[in-house]
Amino acid sequence: MHQAYASGVVRAKGQPILLALSKAIQRRYVLFLLLIAPAFLLRITTAAYPILQTIYLSFTNLNLLRNTNDFIGLQNYPAVFNDYGVREALSFTIMLVVSSTVLELIVGMLVALLLNAAFFGRGFARTINLIPWAIPTIVAGYAFRWLLDDQFGLIPYWVNLISGARMVAFIDPVSARIAVILVHVWKDAPFMAFIFLAGLQGVPLDLYEAARVDGANAWHRFWHITLPLVMPLTITMGLFRVVWSLGSFDLVYGLTQGGPGVATSVLALQVFREGIMFFKFGFASAISVVLLLVVAIVGAIGLWLFRRSEVSY
């Protein structure tokens, strides 16, 4: 009887404590929800709703010129892949993103290694390195459109002055694509160099000193010390540039406007053309969904590579 009474007292005393703890936890969750509510509502209104609305419109034939807005299911998607302009834009988008990202990583790393060395005027060199990246992209596109003009451009004039050859960049599809890729690298490689320079600052100097004592040359030190330590940063920046490049078209619009023909058109530019210029919102939404899927697949592959690099290094 005494034991039963004692256990009853423990339960009686424990219940208020548990009740107070549960109320404190409830208040903490309520405070958590109140704090994240503004950010959550902002993301819902600026990201989730537009994406869901775009997906819905991709199942319609909404066209302001024809005054149609009917639900047609998946009919837009076969039309997307059968459209010549979209197919060309998809192929050049992949070409541009892959080639420019690889070149930006290589050039950015080389410039970062140069800026990380000790030389007179290093601070000034680091400052002017960011000038191309700081220029608005659309301005850089129009600037190089004039610089590469075959009649009035400075670059064709210099090429003709030095070699005697006549440079025509925007008439041939191959040369136009090369021009877009190189201008893309010129614009964004300085940003890569800036990020890589910050990563190189974190590499311990003791590792280089130990490698020099062991007889390692500059290439061995880069390959076995620098590159493994900055590999997670390299994968992260590569993924960032790929995703960013997939959704941008301002440089292409300012430089070539997708020409000649659709040789340098990208998927984002096709969305702009079909939706904003031709008012075919249903068809443009289907292209946007395809672009969204491409970005999601690339992002998933990039995250997988990043996790593997974390495990390996």
Backbone bond lengths (Angstrom), bond angles and torsions (degrees), N, CA, C in turn:
res aa  C-N    CA-C-N  psi(-1)  N-CA   C-N-CA  omega(-1)  CA-C   N-CA-C  phi
1 M - - - 1.471 - - 1.528 110.47 -
2 H 1.326 115.07 -40.38 1.465 118.97 177.52 1.529 111.57 -63.70
3 Q 1.365 116.10 -39.34 1.467 119.64 177.81 1.523 111.87 -65.26
4 A 1.334 115.94 -41.49 1.462 119.33 178.83 1.512 111.14 -63.54
5 Y 1.340 115.27 -37.95 1.466 118.62 179.30 1.535 110.16 -67.59
6 A 1.350 116.14 -40.75 1.466 119.84 -179.47 1.517 111.08 -64.68
7 S 1.352 117.88 -43.47 1.461 120.22 179.11 1.509 111.40 -64.31
8 G 1.330 116.92 -34.38 1.459 120.15 177.09 1.499 111.45 -66.47
9 V 1.328 116.81 -36.71 1.466 120.06 178.18 1.516 110.59 -66.87
10 V 1.369 117.28 -40.97 1.454 120.90 178.73 1.512 111.19 -61.73
11 R 1.364 115.26 -44.09 1.463 118.44 179.32 1.522 110.50 -65.16
12 A 1.360 115.35 -37.83 1.456 118.30 -179.32 1.520 111.74 -67.01
13 K 1.350 115.29 -37.02 1.458 118.08 178.37 1.525 111.91 -77.01
14 G 1.343 118.42 -30.67 1.461 121.79 -177.14 1.504 113.17 -74.78
15 Q 1.330 116.84 -30.25 1.460 119.65 -177.56 1.523 113.34 -62.83
16 P 1.349 120.27 -44.66 1.469 118.64 175.94 1.526 113.02 -61.67
17 I 1.348 117.30 -35.54 1.466 119.99 179.24 1.517 110.69 -65.66
18 L 1.361 115.73 -45.84 1.462 119.16 178.51 1.515 111.46 -64.42
19 L 1.333 116.28 -36.75 1.454 120.26 179.34 1.533 110.82 -65.77
20 A 1.339 116.14 -40.70 1.467 119.93 178.43 1.525 111.13 -66.13
21 L 1.343 116.58 -39.61 1.459 120.11 178.44 1.525 111.49 -64.44
22 S 1.331 115.56 -42.47 1.466 118.48 179.85 1.518 111.63 -64.80
23 K 1.333 116.85 -37.48 1.461 119.30 177.43 1.528 111.44 -66.96
24 A 1.332 116.54 -38.68 1.470 119.90 178.21 1.524 110.93 -64.65
25 I 1.328 116.63 -40.31 1.467 120.42 178.01 1.518 110.83 -65.89
26 Q 1.342 115.95 -39.98 1.460 119.12 178.27 1.522 111.66 -63.87
27 R 1.344 116.34 -41.09 1.467 119.45 177.99 1.526 110.99 -64.37
28 R 1.342 116.25 -37.44 1.462 119.88 179.22 1.527 110.87 -65.29
29 Y 1.335 116.94 -41.73 1.467 119.77 178.20 1.522 111.36 -66.74
30 V 1.327 117.33 -38.36 1.456 120.52 177.87 1.527 110.19 -63.89
31 L 1.348 116.60 -43.23 1.464 120.06 177.19 1.524 111.31 -63.12
32 F 1.340 115.90 -39.13 1.474 120.05 177.89 1.521 111.01 -61.82
33 L 1.331 116.68 -44.83 1.463 119.98 179.93 1.526 111.64 -65.54
34 L 1.334 117.13 -38.22 1.461 119.68 178.46 1.522 111.49 -66.02
35 L 1.329 117.56 -35.25 1.457 120.69 -178.18 1.532 112.16 -72.75
36 I 1.329 116.42 -37.67 1.461 118.65 -177.78 1.521 112.57 -88.81
37 A 1.315 117.71 -9.98 1.466 120.08 -176.90 1.529 112.88 -58.78
38 P 1.347 120.45 -45.59 1.489 118.28 179.23 1.524 112.95 -60.67
39 A 1.345 116.97 -44.79 1.467 119.46 179.50 1.528 110.88 -65.31
40 F 1.340 116.36 -39.04 1.460 120.17 179.87 1.521 111.07 -65.08
41 L 1.325 117.12 -44.75 1.464 120.22 178.86 1.523 111.18 -65.24
42 L 1.342 116.59 -36.37 1.457 119.62 178.12 1.522 111.08 -64.14
43 R 1.331 117.31 -43.96 1.458 120.06 179.69 1.522 111.69 -67.97
44 I 1.337 116.82 -35.00 1.462 120.06 178.67 1.527 110.26 -64.48
45 T 1.330 116.20 -44.49 1.462 119.89 -175.46 1.524 112.85 -77.32
46 T 1.339 118.15 -29.08 1.462 120.88 -175.83 1.515 114.10 -100.72
47 A 1.329 118.55 -15.20 1.467 120.22 -177.26 1.522 112.30 -127.57
48 A 1.313 116.75 -58.19 1.463 119.73 -173.14 1.528 111.35 -65.96
49 Y 1.331 117.36 -47.10 1.469 119.10 -178.48 1.522 112.59 -62.84
50 P 1.347 120.21 -47.04 1.470 118.99 177.62 1.525 113.08 -59.97
51 I 1.341 116.93 -37.94 1.470 119.47 179.49 1.526 110.34 -65.19
52 L 1.328 116.52 -46.94 1.469 119.74 179.80 1.524 111.16 -64.43
53 Q 1.331 117.14 -38.53 1.459 120.55 178.07 1.522 110.95 -65.93
54 T 1.325 117.03 -38.85 1.469 120.57 177.90 1.519 110.90 -64.96
55 I 1.324 117.06 -42.34 1.465 120.47 177.97 1.532 110.49 -61.45
56 Y 1.321 116.19 -41.70 1.467 118.87 178.62 1.529 110.96 -64.92
57 L 1.331 117.22 -44.50 1.469 119.94 -178.81 1.525 111.74 -64.96
58 S 1.346 117.51 -25.90 1.465 119.45 178.34 1.520 112.19 -67.22
59 F 1.337 117.51 -15.81 1.463 121.82 176.62 1.528 112.57 -95.45
60 T 1.329 116.66 10.47 1.465 120.87 -179.84 1.528 109.79 -122.68
61 N 1.313 115.61 169.00 1.470 121.31 175.32 1.520 110.71 -108.64
62 L 1.335 116.40 39.38 1.455 121.78 -177.56 1.530 110.20 -58.72
63 N 1.327 115.54 119.11 1.460 122.75 -178.82 1.524 107.69 -146.57
64 L 1.330 115.52 115.74 1.464 119.00 -176.47 1.515 112.33 -69.88
65 L 1.329 118.17 -31.80 1.469 119.94 -179.16 1.520 111.28 -71.29
66 R 1.348 116.70 -38.57 1.475 120.18 179.58 1.522 112.40 -91.41
67 N 1.327 116.71 -5.99 1.461 122.21 179.92 1.537 111.47 56.59
68 T 1.341 115.51 50.39 1.462 121.65 178.21 1.519 108.95 -119.70
69 N 1.321 115.80 144.02 1.461 121.72 176.87 1.521 108.98 -156.77
70 D 1.331 116.80 62.67 1.456 122.78 -177.57 1.521 110.49 -108.87
71 F 1.313 115.84 149.81 1.466 121.35 176.27 1.530 108.27 -77.88
72 I 1.334 116.96 120.30 1.467 121.24 -176.52 1.531 112.04 -120.91
73 G 1.312 117.92 8.55 1.464 120.61 177.65 1.520 112.65 69.87
74 L 1.322 116.01 -130.27 1.472 121.76 -175.09 1.530 113.64 -94.34
75 Q 1.311 117.91 15.13 1.457 119.69 -174.30 1.530 113.23 -65.23
76 N 1.325 117.39 -27.04 1.463 119.54 -179.90 1.529 112.63 -68.22
77 Y 1.327 117.11 -30.24 1.465 119.63 -173.17 1.530 112.82 -71.94
78 P 1.350 120.26 -44.60 1.476 117.39 171.08 1.525 112.65 -60.08
79 A 1.342 116.66 -35.66 1.468 119.51 178.23 1.524 111.25 -65.41
80 V 1.338 116.97 -33.98 1.465 120.55 178.17 1.520 110.47 -62.84
81 F 1.323 116.94 -48.94 1.466 120.29 -175.90 1.531 112.38 -77.62
82 N 1.324 117.44 -15.87 1.461 120.19 174.92 1.528 112.77 -90.50
83 D 1.321 117.03 -8.64 1.456 121.13 -179.19 1.534 109.21 -79.65
84 Y 1.331 116.05 127.53 1.465 120.57 -177.22 1.526 111.34 -63.35
85 G 1.329 116.73 -42.57 1.453 119.95 -178.88 1.513 112.57 -62.60
86 V 1.324 116.76 -40.31 1.468 120.35 179.69 1.520 110.50 -68.89
87 R 1.326 117.78 -41.06 1.470 120.00 178.74 1.523 111.07 -62.04
88 E 1.331 116.82 -45.25 1.462 119.74 177.72 1.523 111.31 -63.95
89 A 1.330 116.26 -40.10 1.461 119.87 179.02 1.526 111.09 -64.88
90 L 1.323 117.30 -39.04 1.461 120.19 178.53 1.518 111.61 -65.19
91 S 1.326 116.93 -43.86 1.463 119.84 -179.79 1.524 111.37 -65.27
92 F 1.345 117.61 -42.27 1.463 118.69 -180.00 1.522 111.07 -72.94
93 T 1.329 117.72 -31.58 1.465 119.82 175.77 1.518 110.75 -59.23
94 I 1.331 116.51 -47.02 1.467 120.12 178.77 1.528 110.34 -63.76
95 M 1.334 116.81 -43.61 1.460 120.83 179.05 1.527 111.16 -61.06
96 L 1.316 116.54 -46.69 1.461 120.88 -177.74 1.521 111.39 -65.17
97 V 1.320 116.69 -45.59 1.466 120.04 -176.12 1.517 110.90 -65.91
98 V 1.333 117.19 -46.01 1.467 120.25 -177.18 1.530 110.87 -67.33
99 S 1.330 117.01 -51.56 1.465 120.05 -175.72 1.519 111.89 -66.68
100 S 1.325 117.53 -44.47 1.465 119.34 -178.27 1.520 111.51 -67.74
101 T 1.331 117.61 -37.57 1.463 119.38 179.38 1.520 111.58 -66.12
102 V 1.329 117.08 -43.78 1.466 120.19 178.23 1.527 110.87 -62.28
103 L 1.328 116.63 -46.39 1.465 119.83 179.45 1.527 111.70 -65.15
104 E 1.323 117.49 -38.53 1.459 120.09 178.14 1.517 111.60 -64.59
105 L 1.330 117.49 -38.83 1.461 120.24 177.56 1.526 110.85 -65.29
106 I 1.335 116.73 -43.30 1.469 120.12 -179.08 1.531 110.85 -66.97
107 V 1.333 116.43 -51.24 1.463 120.34 -178.95 1.528 110.24 -64.25
108 G 1.325 117.14 -41.38 1.460 120.13 179.10 1.515 112.16 -61.34
109 M 1.337 117.33 -40.99 1.460 120.53 178.29 1.528 111.27 -65.93
110 L 1.333 117.01 -43.10 1.469 119.96 179.51 1.533 111.44 -63.36
111 V 1.327 116.94 -43.40 1.461 120.05 178.65 1.525 110.54 -65.94
112 A 1.334 117.19 -38.76 1.468 120.50 178.89 1.529 111.13 -64.49
113 L 1.327 117.22 -40.58 1.469 119.95 176.68 1.524 110.61 -62.94
114 L 1.325 116.60 -38.93 1.456 119.94 178.44 1.526 111.03 -66.72
115 L 1.333 116.77 -44.56 1.464 120.14 -178.82 1.520 112.34 -71.90
116 N 1.323 117.67 -19.33 1.466 121.12 178.52 1.524 111.78 -81.83
117 A 1.339 117.36 -15.47 1.459 120.90 178.91 1.522 110.12 -75.64
118 A 1.318 115.11 160.67 1.467 121.01 -179.90 1.526 109.37 -91.20
119 F 1.332 117.06 117.01 1.455 121.95 176.54 1.525 108.59 -155.09
120 F 1.323 116.29 161.98 1.462 121.43 -178.91 1.539 109.90 -68.50
121 G 1.327 115.90 132.85 1.457 121.14 179.81 1.514 113.58 82.09
122 R 1.337 117.27 20.81 1.465 119.61 -177.83 1.530 111.71 -62.86
123 G 1.341 116.96 -39.42 1.463 119.72 179.26 1.513 112.53 -62.56
124 F 1.337 116.49 -41.12 1.471 120.06 177.69 1.519 111.18 -65.62
125 A 1.348 116.58 -40.20 1.471 120.50 178.99 1.521 110.78 -64.19
126 R 1.336 117.20 -39.55 1.459 119.76 178.05 1.530 111.28 -65.21
127 T 1.313 116.54 -32.85 1.461 120.06 -178.95 1.525 111.51 -71.33
128 I 1.328 116.72 -50.24 1.465 119.01 -177.16 1.521 112.04 -71.69
129 N 1.331 117.62 -15.34 1.464 120.28 177.75 1.523 111.50 -59.79
130 L 1.329 117.31 -31.86 1.464 120.75 -174.90 1.529 113.41 -86.51
131 I 1.322 117.89 -1.94 1.469 119.33 -177.09 1.530 112.40 -61.19
132 P 1.342 120.70 -47.26 1.476 118.41 178.57 1.519 113.13 -59.45
133 W 1.327 116.95 -39.25 1.462 119.59 -179.90 1.522 111.72 -68.44
134 A 1.348 117.38 -32.29 1.463 120.89 -178.25 1.521 112.72 -74.45
135 I 1.325 118.19 -19.36 1.460 120.59 178.69 1.532 109.38 -69.89
136 P 1.334 119.02 132.05 1.474 119.82 176.39 1.524 111.30 -54.52
137 T 1.317 116.13 140.32 1.455 120.76 -173.00 1.518 112.54 -61.47
138 I 1.311 117.19 -42.29 1.460 119.74 -179.19 1.534 110.51 -66.02
139 V 1.339 116.82 -33.76 1.470 120.42 177.13 1.526 110.02 -67.44
140 A 1.340 116.61 -42.39 1.466 119.78 177.76 1.522 110.80 -62.54
141 G 1.341 117.63 -38.20 1.455 120.26 178.51 1.521 112.27 -62.63
142 Y 1.329 117.28 -47.66 1.461 120.17 179.52 1.527 111.59 -67.85
143 A 1.350 116.94 -34.71 1.464 119.86 179.41 1.525 110.94 -63.43
144 F 1.326 116.59 -46.57 1.460 119.28 179.25 1.521 111.86 -72.79
145 R 1.312 117.74 -21.75 1.466 119.95 173.79 1.530 110.33 -63.31
146 W 1.343 116.74 -37.80 1.460 120.85 175.64 1.523 111.63 -77.38
147 L 1.338 116.66 -40.53 1.466 119.73 -178.49 1.520 112.22 -63.19
148 L 1.346 117.54 -31.78 1.459 122.11 -177.65 1.527 112.87 -98.17
149 D 1.313 117.12 4.23 1.465 119.49 179.20 1.529 110.19 -62.50
150 D 1.341 116.01 132.44 1.469 119.45 -173.52 1.527 113.58 -71.40
151 Q 1.332 117.70 -14.54 1.460 120.23 179.38 1.524 113.16 -103.39
152 F 1.331 116.97 -39.65 1.464 119.87 -174.16 1.527 113.34 -118.51
153 G 1.319 118.64 -3.92 1.455 120.91 -173.70 1.521 113.26 -75.30
154 L 1.342 115.18 147.22 1.458 120.52 179.47 1.527 111.92 -72.73
155 I 1.325 117.21 -37.55 1.468 119.79 -176.67 1.531 111.04 -65.93
156 P 1.346 121.17 -48.81 1.473 119.27 174.49 1.517 112.94 -60.34
157 Y 1.344 117.14 -32.93 1.475 120.01 178.21 1.518 110.61 -65.02
158 W 1.346 117.17 -44.88 1.464 120.31 179.25 1.526 111.32 -65.49
159 V 1.341 116.00 -40.83 1.469 119.30 178.27 1.520 110.65 -61.26
160 N 1.313 116.76 -43.83 1.466 120.64 178.83 1.523 111.42 -66.81
161 L 1.333 116.92 -35.92 1.457 121.00 -179.89 1.525 111.61 -67.70
162 I 1.344 116.56 -37.29 1.465 120.59 -176.50 1.522 112.04 -84.07
163 S 1.336 116.47 -46.28 1.465 120.00 -172.74 1.516 114.11 -107.49
164 G 1.322 118.15 -16.43 1.453 120.76 -176.71 1.509 113.91 83.16
165 A 1.348 118.25 -3.21 1.467 122.42 -179.78 1.525 109.75 -86.14
166 R 1.307 115.43 150.52 1.466 120.99 177.74 1.528 108.67 -97.66
167 M 1.304 115.58 119.62 1.462 121.78 -176.25 1.518 109.63 -96.00
168 V 1.333 115.56 122.67 1.466 122.08 176.29 1.523 107.12 -125.39
169 A 1.330 116.67 107.99 1.457 120.52 -170.06 1.519 113.59 -90.26
170 F 1.333 118.48 -33.42 1.460 120.41 -166.94 1.527 114.38 -107.33
171 I 1.306 118.46 8.72 1.464 120.41 178.07 1.519 111.11 -95.16
172 D 1.324 116.74 -45.13 1.454 121.21 179.20 1.527 109.84 -83.84
173 P 1.351 119.30 133.19 1.469 120.66 -179.25 1.521 113.68 -59.18
174 V 1.332 117.97 -38.22 1.465 120.57 -177.96 1.516 110.53 -66.16
175 S 1.332 117.10 -48.79 1.461 119.84 -179.73 1.526 111.52 -65.96
176 A 1.329 117.66 -33.63 1.463 120.17 177.95 1.528 110.45 -66.33
177 R 1.330 116.93 -40.79 1.462 119.66 178.07 1.523 111.35 -66.32
178 I 1.317 117.16 -40.77 1.468 120.66 177.61 1.528 109.90 -61.67
179 A 1.332 116.92 -41.21 1.459 120.62 179.62 1.520 111.34 -62.68
180 V 1.327 116.88 -43.34 1.461 120.27 179.23 1.527 110.57 -62.66
181 I 1.322 117.43 -44.07 1.468 120.97 -179.35 1.522 111.12 -63.30
182 L 1.342 117.54 -45.02 1.460 120.53 -177.57 1.529 111.66 -67.80
183 V 1.324 117.57 -39.90 1.463 119.80 176.82 1.523 110.26 -65.08
184 H 1.323 116.25 -37.27 1.460 120.89 176.49 1.530 110.22 -60.29
185 V 1.317 117.07 -43.61 1.464 121.26 179.47 1.525 110.11 -66.92
186 W 1.342 117.67 -43.17 1.464 120.84 178.20 1.519 111.18 -58.12
187 K 1.332 116.95 -37.46 1.467 121.02 -175.37 1.521 111.79 -74.90
188 D 1.321 119.48 -40.25 1.459 121.57 -168.30 1.524 114.91 -107.68
189 A 1.326 118.82 -15.56 1.469 120.43 179.05 1.522 112.76 -60.90
190 P 1.359 120.56 -36.89 1.464 118.98 177.38 1.517 114.02 -58.98
191 F 1.329 117.36 -35.76 1.462 119.47 176.90 1.524 110.76 -65.59
192 M 1.327 116.62 -41.57 1.460 120.75 175.35 1.530 110.66 -58.99
193 A 1.342 115.86 -43.74 1.459 119.87 179.91 1.525 111.34 -61.70
194 F 1.319 116.75 -39.72 1.466 120.94 179.08 1.528 111.14 -62.56
195 I 1.333 117.22 -43.91 1.462 120.80 179.87 1.533 110.40 -68.35
196 F 1.327 116.96 -43.11 1.459 119.73 178.52 1.530 111.47 -63.98
197 L 1.316 116.63 -35.62 1.463 119.97 178.08 1.522 110.17 -62.26
198 A 1.330 117.08 -41.55 1.460 120.02 176.28 1.531 111.16 -63.08
199 G 1.338 117.04 -37.74 1.459 119.67 177.09 1.513 112.93 -67.68
200 L 1.326 116.89 -38.40 1.462 120.62 179.33 1.521 111.83 -66.68
201 Q 1.337 117.10 -28.77 1.457 120.07 177.98 1.523 111.97 -64.84
202 G 1.329 116.37 -23.28 1.459 119.82 -178.70 1.513 114.95 -90.63
203 V 1.323 118.19 -3.19 1.474 120.60 178.01 1.528 108.64 -76.41
204 P 1.334 119.16 125.08 1.477 121.09 -178.91 1.525 111.50 -62.25
205 L 1.321 116.01 132.47 1.460 120.55 179.35 1.519 112.33 -69.51
206 D 1.332 117.09 -22.62 1.463 120.34 179.47 1.522 111.44 -60.97
207 L 1.336 116.60 -33.08 1.459 119.34 179.39 1.523 111.08 -65.16
208 Y 1.328 116.67 -40.91 1.463 119.96 177.96 1.520 111.57 -66.48
209 E 1.334 116.06 -39.88 1.452 119.10 179.65 1.519 111.03 -64.52
210 A 1.332 116.89 -42.55 1.460 120.29 178.43 1.526 111.21 -64.20
211 A 1.345 116.64 -37.42 1.463 120.03 178.95 1.521 110.85 -67.45
212 R 1.338 117.00 -38.77 1.464 119.29 177.51 1.528 111.35 -63.60
213 V 1.325 116.20 -39.91 1.460 119.77 178.03 1.525 111.05 -62.45
214 D 1.334 116.51 -36.20 1.470 120.95 178.99 1.517 112.72 -78.12
215 G 1.342 117.81 -2.58 1.458 120.95 176.85 1.513 115.28 91.84
216 A 1.335 118.26 14.00 1.470 120.57 -179.71 1.522 109.80 -75.22
217 N 1.335 116.38 135.49 1.457 120.33 176.97 1.533 110.07 -85.00
218 A 1.339 115.84 -177.09 1.462 120.53 -175.43 1.526 112.18 -62.16
219 W 1.343 116.68 -40.24 1.459 119.60 179.99 1.523 111.30 -65.51
220 H 1.333 117.48 -43.49 1.465 120.62 179.00 1.523 111.06 -63.93
221 R 1.324 117.31 -38.97 1.469 119.81 178.63 1.531 110.69 -64.64
222 F 1.331 116.34 -39.13 1.466 118.77 178.54 1.524 111.17 -68.59
223 W 1.325 116.92 -45.29 1.462 121.28 -173.84 1.530 112.55 -70.94
224 H 1.325 117.55 -36.85 1.463 120.89 -173.86 1.526 113.96 -101.51
225 I 1.346 118.26 -12.32 1.467 119.74 -179.29 1.530 110.89 -120.83
226 T 1.333 115.46 -59.55 1.464 119.02 -173.58 1.520 112.02 -65.59
227 L 1.326 116.65 -52.76 1.460 120.31 -174.90 1.526 113.03 -61.91
228 P 1.353 120.53 -46.44 1.468 118.17 177.72 1.522 113.72 -61.26
229 L 1.351 117.74 -36.33 1.452 119.85 -177.33 1.523 112.80 -73.73
230 V 1.324 117.40 -28.85 1.467 119.68 179.50 1.530 112.01 -100.00
231 M 1.329 117.99 4.82 1.460 119.89 -178.52 1.531 112.96 -61.54
232 P 1.350 120.64 -43.55 1.477 118.21 175.74 1.526 112.57 -59.14
233 L 1.334 116.71 -38.84 1.468 120.06 176.96 1.519 111.05 -66.02
234 T 1.332 116.93 -38.01 1.460 120.95 178.64 1.523 111.26 -62.89
235 I 1.321 116.70 -44.80 1.469 120.36 179.70 1.525 110.53 -65.85
236 T 1.335 116.54 -40.81 1.467 119.95 179.05 1.523 111.49 -62.45
237 M 1.337 117.33 -46.62 1.458 120.84 -179.62 1.526 111.46 -68.48
238 G 1.333 116.62 -36.21 1.453 119.09 175.97 1.514 111.98 -62.33
239 L 1.339 116.08 -44.16 1.462 120.08 177.65 1.519 110.83 -63.13
240 F 1.321 116.98 -42.78 1.464 121.07 179.00 1.522 111.29 -59.72
241 R 1.320 117.02 -45.87 1.448 120.78 -178.56 1.528 111.84 -68.08
242 V 1.324 117.09 -37.73 1.459 119.82 179.28 1.523 110.59 -63.18
243 V 1.329 116.72 -49.50 1.465 120.53 -178.82 1.522 110.38 -63.57
244 W 1.326 117.09 -41.95 1.466 120.35 -179.98 1.526 110.87 -65.08
245 S 1.321 116.90 -42.50 1.468 120.45 -177.55 1.520 111.73 -68.51
246 L 1.328 117.95 -32.21 1.458 120.32 -179.52 1.524 111.95 -63.17
247 G 1.327 117.05 -33.15 1.452 119.76 -175.23 1.515 115.15 -99.39
248 S 1.332 118.70 3.13 1.467 120.52 -177.28 1.526 110.48 -109.15
249 F 1.326 115.51 149.08 1.470 120.30 177.85 1.516 111.69 -142.89
250 D 1.339 118.14 3.50 1.457 120.44 -174.25 1.520 112.73 -64.87
251 L 1.345 117.92 -37.15 1.463 119.19 178.71 1.530 110.76 -66.44
252 V 1.325 116.73 -44.24 1.466 120.58 178.89 1.521 110.66 -64.37
253 Y 1.316 116.92 -40.35 1.464 120.20 -179.44 1.520 111.14 -64.56
254 G 1.319 117.91 -41.80 1.449 120.40 179.87 1.512 113.25 -73.84
255 L 1.348 117.03 -30.94 1.465 120.48 -174.44 1.532 112.42 -86.10
256 T 1.321 117.83 -50.88 1.467 120.49 -174.32 1.524 113.59 -128.60
257 Q 1.350 118.05 -12.35 1.466 122.84 -173.01 1.530 111.85 55.04
258 G 1.322 115.70 29.15 1.457 121.11 177.77 1.507 114.84 89.20
259 G 1.322 118.03 -5.29 1.462 120.65 -176.66 1.511 113.44 -87.78
260 P 1.345 116.10 176.76 1.479 126.64 -1.55 1.523 111.56 -70.07
261 G 1.303 116.06 134.55 1.462 120.62 -173.49 1.511 109.35 68.43
262 V 1.340 116.33 -118.31 1.470 122.11 174.72 1.528 109.76 -123.11
263 A 1.336 116.63 24.80 1.467 120.37 -174.30 1.516 112.52 -64.09
264 T 1.338 118.02 -34.85 1.462 120.88 -178.62 1.524 112.13 -112.42
265 S 1.317 117.09 18.21 1.458 119.97 177.85 1.524 110.28 -75.60
266 V 1.332 116.68 146.71 1.460 122.67 177.04 1.529 108.32 -119.11
267 L 1.324 116.17 167.26 1.464 120.14 -175.27 1.525 111.90 -60.44
268 A 1.330 117.35 -41.60 1.460 119.12 -179.74 1.521 111.18 -63.67
269 L 1.322 117.45 -35.53 1.468 120.72 176.91 1.526 110.74 -67.98
270 Q 1.340 117.67 -36.54 1.462 120.35 176.99 1.524 111.06 -65.34
271 V 1.336 116.89 -36.83 1.465 119.72 175.35 1.525 109.94 -61.79
272 F 1.319 116.02 -44.04 1.476 120.67 178.71 1.523 110.97 -61.89
273 R 1.326 116.62 -44.08 1.466 119.45 -178.86 1.519 111.81 -64.85
274 E 1.334 116.32 -51.14 1.463 119.79 -175.06 1.518 111.87 -68.12
275 G 1.336 116.78 -37.49 1.456 119.26 -175.89 1.513 114.22 -86.53
276 I 1.332 117.21 -50.82 1.461 120.73 -173.21 1.523 111.92 -84.51
277 M 1.326 117.44 -37.81 1.467 120.00 -175.70 1.526 112.48 -88.88
278 F 1.338 117.41 -38.52 1.463 121.01 -176.05 1.527 113.17 -106.67
279 F 1.350 117.77 -3.57 1.470 123.88 175.68 1.525 113.22 60.68
280 K 1.331 117.64 25.73 1.473 121.84 176.71 1.524 107.99 -94.06
281 F 1.333 115.92 76.30 1.449 121.00 -171.38 1.527 112.65 -68.78
282 G 1.299 117.76 -33.87 1.463 120.01 178.22 1.515 111.52 -65.48
283 F 1.316 116.67 -47.96 1.463 121.56 179.34 1.527 110.79 -65.54
284 A 1.327 116.89 -42.65 1.463 120.61 178.38 1.524 111.18 -63.81
285 S 1.311 117.58 -35.46 1.463 120.28 177.90 1.524 111.29 -66.45
286 A 1.329 117.03 -36.87 1.463 119.95 176.80 1.530 110.86 -63.54
287 I 1.336 117.01 -40.53 1.469 119.94 175.91 1.522 110.19 -63.36
288 S 1.334 116.93 -39.26 1.461 120.73 178.78 1.519 111.60 -62.93
289 V 1.322 117.33 -38.80 1.465 120.31 178.36 1.525 110.57 -66.38
290 V 1.317 116.75 -40.85 1.470 119.72 175.67 1.529 110.36 -60.17
291 L 1.322 116.67 -43.64 1.465 120.71 178.01 1.523 110.75 -63.74
292 L 1.318 117.33 -38.82 1.468 121.15 177.23 1.523 111.34 -62.30
293 L 1.324 117.23 -41.11 1.464 120.63 178.16 1.527 110.94 -65.63
294 V 1.321 117.14 -40.10 1.469 120.20 177.79 1.520 110.34 -61.73
295 V 1.338 116.98 -44.43 1.465 120.71 178.93 1.526 110.64 -63.23
296 A 1.337 117.49 -41.07 1.457 120.52 179.75 1.525 111.83 -64.41
297 I 1.328 117.25 -41.68 1.462 120.50 178.97 1.525 110.72 -65.17
298 V 1.322 116.16 -45.25 1.472 120.04 179.10 1.521 110.25 -63.24
299 G 1.332 117.37 -41.25 1.456 120.14 178.34 1.512 112.86 -63.18
300 A 1.331 117.21 -40.71 1.464 120.43 178.32 1.527 111.39 -64.65
301 I 1.334 116.86 -42.10 1.474 120.25 177.10 1.524 110.40 -63.43
302 G 1.333 116.82 -42.02 1.459 120.09 179.63 1.518 112.56 -63.72
303 L 1.339 117.76 -41.83 1.459 120.34 177.62 1.528 111.51 -64.68
304 W 1.328 116.34 -37.57 1.465 119.49 177.35 1.525 110.64 -64.07
305 L 1.330 117.51 -43.34 1.460 120.69 177.93 1.524 111.06 -64.86
306 F 1.336 117.20 -38.07 1.459 120.28 -179.82 1.524 110.82 -65.15
307 R 1.326 117.36 -41.40 1.465 119.60 178.27 1.517 111.73 -66.83
308 R 1.323 116.07 -37.15 1.472 118.40 176.55 1.527 111.34 -65.70
309 S 1.323 116.81 -37.52 1.471 119.50 178.89 1.524 110.47 -67.09
310 E 1.351 117.57 -36.14 1.456 119.88 177.72 1.521 111.06 -64.23
311 V 1.333 116.62 -39.89 1.464 120.83 179.06 1.512 111.01 -69.16
312 S 1.337 117.31 -39.34 1.452 120.84 -174.27 1.524 111.81 -75.15
313 Y 1.345 116.27 -36.85 1.444 119.15 -173.67 1.506 112.58 -108.38
